[in-house]
Amino acid sequence: MAVGLTTDPVAFRQAASDDLTAIVALLADDPLGRERENPGTRLDIGYRDAFAAIERDPNQLLAVAERGGQVIGVL
């Protein structure tokens, strides 16, 4: 097996507010997000407000991909 590869399955689930720090970190780890996102240890209230708005809307679903208990993707 190649170094860095894992056979752990990827699971998809609805995002929870506890995932916000990981979600923002993923968004910031991108050429576009690097300049607009703020993944600091204390998240801006705007991220929490946006999450709450998405969660309230029955037409929206914010999901995360998780492997080995770690959030590795967001959609």
C-alpha positions as CSV (number, residue, x, y, z in Angstrom):
1,M,0.0,0.0,0.0
2,A,1.3,3.5,-0.8
3,V,2.3,5.8,2.0
4,G,-0.6,8.1,3.0
5,L,-3.3,6.0,1.6
6,T,-5.9,4.5,3.9
7,T,-8.6,1.8,3.5
8,D,-10.9,3.5,6.0
9,P,-14.2,4.2,4.3
10,V,-15.5,7.7,3.8
11,A,-18.9,8.4,5.5
12,F,-21.2,11.2,4.5
13,R,-23.5,12.8,7.1
14,Q,-25.4,16.0,7.8
15,A,-23.0,18.7,9.2
16,A,-23.4,19.6,12.9
17,S,-22.5,22.9,14.5
18,D,-19.5,21.2,16.1
19,D,-18.1,20.7,12.6
20,L,-17.8,24.4,11.9
21,T,-14.2,24.8,12.8
22,A,-13.2,21.9,10.5
23,I,-15.5,23.2,7.7
24,V,-14.0,26.7,7.8
25,A,-10.5,25.2,7.9
26,L,-11.3,23.2,4.7
27,L,-12.7,26.3,3.0
28,A,-9.6,28.3,3.9
29,D,-7.3,25.5,2.5
30,D,-8.1,26.5,-1.0
31,P,-6.6,29.2,-3.3
32,L,-9.9,31.2,-3.3
33,G,-10.8,30.6,0.4
34,R,-7.3,31.4,1.6
35,E,-7.9,35.1,1.0
36,R,-11.5,35.3,2.2
37,E,-12.0,32.8,5.0
38,N,-10.8,33.2,8.6
39,P,-10.2,29.8,10.3
40,G,-8.9,31.3,13.5
41,T,-9.4,29.5,16.8
42,R,-12.4,31.8,17.5
43,L,-14.8,31.7,14.6
44,D,-16.5,34.8,13.4
45,I,-20.2,34.9,14.3
46,G,-21.0,35.1,10.6
47,Y,-20.1,31.4,10.2
48,R,-22.5,30.4,12.9
49,D,-25.2,32.6,11.5
50,A,-24.7,31.2,8.0
51,F,-24.8,27.6,9.5
52,A,-28.0,28.4,11.3
53,A,-29.6,29.8,8.2
54,I,-28.7,26.7,6.2
55,E,-30.0,24.4,8.9
56,R,-33.3,26.3,9.1
57,D,-34.0,26.0,5.4
58,P,-35.6,22.7,4.6
59,N,-34.4,23.0,1.0
60,Q,-30.7,23.0,2.0
61,L,-28.4,20.3,3.3
62,L,-24.8,21.0,4.5
63,A,-23.0,17.7,4.6
64,V,-19.5,16.6,5.6
65,A,-17.3,13.7,4.5
66,E,-15.7,12.0,7.4
67,R,-12.9,9.4,7.5
68,G,-11.7,7.9,10.8
69,G,-13.6,10.4,12.8
70,Q,-12.0,13.4,11.0
71,V,-13.9,15.8,8.7
72,I,-12.1,15.6,5.3
73,G,-14.7,17.3,3.0
74,V,-17.7,19.5,2.9
75,L,-20.6,19.8,0.5
